[in-house]
Amino acid sequence: MANLKLTIDDFYSSDFELIAIHTSLEDYKLAFHINKTLEISLSISQKEISIKSNEGIGVFSWFCYDDNKHDLEWNLLANKTAVASEQRNIGLFNETAFAVQMHLIPELKKADYLLKIENLDHRFDTKKVIHKISEINQISTTYIVDAENIKSINNLIF
């Protein structure tokens, strides 16, 4: 009898777009402006996204909206967070704590936020969404991320 082996890649779905957003806005202000611009209703999720790494445990903010009318899921995720690293012994100073910046997707270190739109079909116009988001004041740039080239894409499975 043959064995069946499933890997996490078997569950990977490419029916989503990932948009990187560069801005100095706070997460709740960005969600407000995106809601107003795209006429959606992103709201803070009761769950947080936690990632454990060598630096510590990073907790990332998450805003979501389930658009039942168009059968879409919208997720606005912070890509950066500050993590207090472990106590270290450095020269004369013992047990000094350092704050380290941690990224949800390390390959996109310059992106402040990620907008993940799921359950897309051929009619969805991602370029139109990017254009509308880029018109928001205090947003430097937005662009589509090629998710197939990201090694840490599993961090977006929640």
Secondary structure as GFF3:
##gff-version 3
##sequence-region A 1 158
A	DSSP	three_ten_helix	8	11	.	.	.	ID=ss1
A	DSSP	beta_strand	16	23	.	.	.	ID=ss2
A	DSSP	alpha_helix	27	38	.	.	.	ID=ss3
A	DSSP	beta_strand	43	44	.	.	.	ID=ss4
A	DSSP	beta_strand	49	53	.	.	.	ID=ss5
A	DSSP	beta_strand	56	60	.	.	.	ID=ss6
A	DSSP	beta_strand	62	67	.	.	.	ID=ss7
A	DSSP	beta_strand	72	78	.	.	.	ID=ss8
A	DSSP	beta_strand	80	84	.	.	.	ID=ss9
A	DSSP	beta_strand	88	90	.	.	.	ID=ss10
A	DSSP	beta_strand	93	96	.	.	.	ID=ss11
A	DSSP	beta_strand	99	103	.	.	.	ID=ss12
A	DSSP	three_ten_helix	106	108	.	.	.	ID=ss13
A	DSSP	beta_strand	113	118	.	.	.	ID=ss14
A	DSSP	alpha_helix	126	134	.	.	.	ID=ss15
A	DSSP	beta_strand	139	145	.	.	.	ID=ss16
A	DSSP	three_ten_helix	147	149	.	.	.	ID=ss17
A	DSSP	three_ten_helix	153	156	.	.	.	ID=ss18
###
